[in-house]
Amino acid sequence: VQLQASGGGLVQAGGSLRLSCAASGRTFRSNAVGWFRQAPGKEREFVATIGRSSSITYYADSVKGRFTISRDSAKNTVYLQMSSLEPEDTAVYYCAARTGPSSSYHWLYDFWGQGTLVTVSS
């Protein structure tokens, strides 16, 4: 499955963005999907994940209450709605999919998108 992440951009602190992760090649209805991010000079870190069932979601503590992950199976797309953005959220955001259950460990994901840059100005 090929993943295409989009929706990044420049936003002021306190603003919102919605990232999209569109799958092509085949449906990823049976995949768990995760969002990860990597800031310059830092390691890739977990942001959020959603299971095959949309009722199963997990978030990093740093984004809990501000970010919401969701999926639209009809559009073969997973979204990350980001609100109350902070300069610390600045990073390249990647979506990834795996055939197993949701996980916060990036090395368990089989398929990756190319990343989309989110820049939050203070």
C-alpha positions in Angstrom: 0.0 0.0 0.0 1.3 3.5 -0.8 0.6 6.3 1.6 0.4 10.0 0.8 0.5 12.5 3.7 -0.6 16.0 3.1 -2.0 19.1 4.9 1.1 20.5 6.5 1.9 24.1 6.5 2.8 27.2 8.5 0.4 28.2 11.3 0.5 30.5 14.3 0.6 29.1 17.8 -3.0 28.3 18.9 -4.1 27.6 15.4 -5.2 24.3 13.8 -4.3 22.1 10.9 -5.7 18.9 9.6 -3.4 16.3 8.1 -4.5 13.6 5.7 -3.0 10.2 5.0 -4.5 8.8 1.8 -3.8 5.2 0.8 -3.6 3.9 -2.7 -2.7 0.5 -4.2 -5.1 -1.2 -1.9 -7.4 -0.4 0.9 -5.9 -0.1 4.3 -9.2 -0.8 6.0 -7.5 -3.8 7.7 -4.5 -1.8 8.8 -3.7 0.1 11.9 -2.5 3.6 11.0 -0.2 5.8 13.0 1.1 9.3 12.9 4.7 10.0 13.9 6.7 13.2 13.8 10.4 14.1 13.7 11.7 17.5 14.6 15.2 18.6 13.4 17.9 16.9 15.4 15.4 14.7 17.3 14.3 11.1 17.0 11.0 10.1 15.4 8.3 10.1 18.0 4.8 8.7 18.2 1.9 11.0 18.0 -1.3 9.0 17.5 -2.6 5.7 16.2 -6.0 4.3 15.2 -6.8 0.6 15.0 -8.8 -1.2 12.3 -11.8 -0.3 14.4 -12.1 3.5 14.6 -13.0 3.1 18.3 -9.4 2.2 19.2 -7.2 5.3 19.4 -4.1 6.1 21.4 -2.3 9.4 21.7 1.0 10.6 23.0 0.7 12.5 26.3 2.1 15.6 24.6 -0.9 15.8 22.2 -3.7 14.3 24.2 -6.7 16.6 24.2 -5.4 18.7 21.3 -5.1 16.2 18.5 -7.7 13.8 17.1 -7.1 10.9 14.8 -9.9 9.5 12.7 -10.4 7.4 9.6 -12.8 7.5 6.6 -12.9 4.0 5.2 -14.9 5.1 2.2 -12.2 7.6 1.2 -9.4 5.3 2.3 -8.0 8.2 4.3 -6.9 8.7 7.9 -6.9 12.2 9.4 -5.0 14.0 12.2 -6.9 17.0 13.4 -4.5 19.2 15.3 -5.7 22.1 17.4 -4.1 24.5 19.9 -0.8 24.0 18.1 2.4 24.9 19.9 5.8 25.7 18.5 7.0 22.4 20.0 4.7 20.7 17.5 6.9 21.8 14.7 8.1 18.7 12.8 7.8 16.6 9.7 4.7 14.4 10.3 4.6 10.9 8.8 1.8 8.5 8.5 2.4 4.8 8.6 0.4 1.6 8.4 0.8 -1.9 9.7 -1.1 -5.2 9.4 -1.1 -5.8 13.1 -2.8 -3.9 16.0 -2.1 -0.3 16.8 1.3 0.4 18.2 3.3 3.4 19.3 6.6 1.8 18.1 7.5 3.2 14.7 9.7 0.2 13.8 6.6 -2.0 13.8 5.0 -0.2 10.9 5.4 -1.7 7.4 4.3 1.2 5.1 5.3 4.9 5.3 4.2 8.1 3.6 6.7 10.7 2.6 6.0 13.2 5.4 4.5 16.6 5.5 6.0 19.6 7.3 4.2 21.4 10.0 5.7 24.7 11.3 4.1 26.5 14.2 5.3 30.0 14.8 5.2 31.7 18.2 
